[in-house]
Amino acid sequence: MVSALPEIRVRCAIVGGGPAGMMCGYLLARAGVNAVVLEKHADFNRDFRGDTIHPSTLELMSELGLLDEFLKLPHQELREIRGVFNGHPVPMADFSRLPTQCKFIAFMPQWDFLTFLSAQAKRFPTFALQMQHEVVDLVFDGDRVVGLRAKTPNGERAVYADLVIGADGRHAITHTRGGFELRDFGAPIDVLWMRLSKREGDAPQSLGFFQHGKLLVLIDRGDYFQVGFVIPKGGFDEVKQRGLRALQRDIVQLGPFLKDRITELDDWSKIRLLTVQINRLRRWCRDGLLCIGDSAHAMSPAGGVGINLALQDAVATANLLAAKLKQGALPVADLARVQKRREFPVRFIQALQVLIHRRINGRTSGAGDKLPLLPRLFLWFPFLRAIPARLIGLGLRPEHIHSPQA
Ligand SMILES: Cc1cc2nc3c(=O)[nH]c(=O)nc-3n(C[C@H](O)[C@H](O)[C@H](O)COP(=O)(O)OP(=O)(O)OC[C@H]3O[C@@H](n4cnc5c(N)ncnc54)[C@H](O)[C@@H]3O)c2cc1C
């Protein structure tokens, strides 16, 4: 293959510098595996990234000896999740009893998290990060994936690796070019993504406002709110036809305190459509290629757990493969162990997300202004709040760092 740039030869090439890719790159490099992460963008500063750093991730940071430094980065600590159902605030998840050091979700712009992780990874001589490297194809030797081709501002580059890890998210080229079979579970919702300013005197915010089947999510980003407004799938054209004022009204109906700043949304260019998917590969690997994170199983924002699952996949990958990968190429049976380990937690959470979607999209959240039964249960039986706390904060089968440190 002709390449404008010198080719790279590594033990492991990781496609995508999101949570899964950066954590995987960090852990493999820490174990002495020569690893390169290829990220198509020039930086990590994109608006649509989720901002949640879960207690399980903070626990991993502690196991890696990075927690104190990490928590010096600006963040907010969310110790309880409250939903507002038809105007009634209800505590839904209480993290105070989790068996973790940090009993909170840290809200931090994901670009800060990724920048931190990449800075830590760069301390290992076995780590490299190539920004503005968009992977456009895989390279095969017979049936085996032996590398990839990346488009860069300076021309095309070939990368050869004993293992390619696809961590390239929901629209992954690795799973399409890898010829994997994808099972789509359908997501009946999309999200409109925008910013509204924070004002002095704003009360600490709940995350979700539910009303008659509508949902508004607010993420506190220090000086502004990231606003997510859920709409039916494919419904953006209709929203546009109804006009900006109607959208402003819908948002204020769910979050009345936003009335004094809603006119900041005065142009459609300030409102981005994020498409939601839930899908999963039937097989996550083939000879020379393993997909993890959203590339193997695209997660909906429902519950805010996709980042956690992506990171947990990365930890499992390093735990199961790092020591052997350091010696050379791995048989596909070894790669399959990652899917075997991670598929159950993913299936469980995706099933819950499908249920949540049905609830948001189909049924109304109770008649009139009444508090629906499900949230009412959290008021009657506070101990129930431990269940969502555990699912969101830790997930099922939480991973711990067992990969070696070279
Ligand atoms: C609207 C929305 C809001 C969400 N909010 C949350 C939340 O608050 N909390 C939460 O836990 N989850 C949230 N999620 C889910 C979460 O975003 C994903 O589950 C998570 O980001 C998956 O991480 P990942 O590393 O697998 O993939 P991604 O985060 O998608 O990262 C993939 C990376 O690969 C790069 N890439 C893609 N293609 C290529 C290529 N060809 N070459 C090189 N690089 C490439 C991308 O630029 C990106 O950096 C949300 C999802 C949506 C749709």
The ligand as an ORCA input file, in Angstrom:
! r2SCAN-3c Opt
* xyz 0 1
  C     -27.100     12.362     23.230
  C     -26.304     11.382     24.031
  C     -25.963     11.713     25.347
  C     -25.267     10.791     26.138
  N     -25.004     11.116     27.430
  C     -24.382     10.197     28.214
  C     -24.076     10.487     29.591
  O     -24.347     11.580     30.111
  N     -23.469      9.520     30.332
  C     -23.136      8.302     29.803
  O     -22.594      7.455     30.527
  N     -23.387      8.005     28.508
  C     -23.996      8.928     27.709
  N     -24.255      8.608     26.397
  C     -23.739      7.340     25.857
  C     -22.230      7.523     25.665
  O     -21.991      8.705     24.908
  C     -21.571      6.350     24.966
  O     -22.068      5.121     25.450
  C     -20.052      6.401     25.200
  O     -19.544      7.638     24.725
  C     -19.333      5.267     24.497
  O     -17.933      5.479     24.594
  P     -16.968      4.924     23.452
  O     -15.588      5.276     23.869
  O     -17.294      3.507     23.173
  O     -17.387      5.728     22.136
  P     -17.385      7.297     21.845
  O     -17.492      8.075     23.078
  O     -18.390      7.502     20.772
  O     -15.934      7.554     21.249
  C     -15.587      7.116     19.961
  C     -14.391      7.924     19.516
  O     -13.949      7.406     18.270
  C     -13.690      8.473     17.374
  N     -13.859      7.933     16.021
  C     -15.012      7.553     15.426
  N     -14.773      7.073     14.197
  C     -13.428      7.142     14.022
  C     -12.571      6.791     12.946
  N     -13.057      6.271     11.818
  N     -11.248      6.999     13.082
  C     -10.737      7.529     14.227
  N     -11.512      7.886     15.282
  C     -12.840      7.681     15.176
  C     -14.712      9.512     17.760
  O     -14.324     10.808     17.332
  C     -14.721      9.386     19.273
  O     -13.732     10.190     19.888
  C     -24.917      9.526     25.590
  C     -25.224      9.197     24.262
  C     -25.931     10.109     23.487
  C     -26.287      9.731     22.074
*
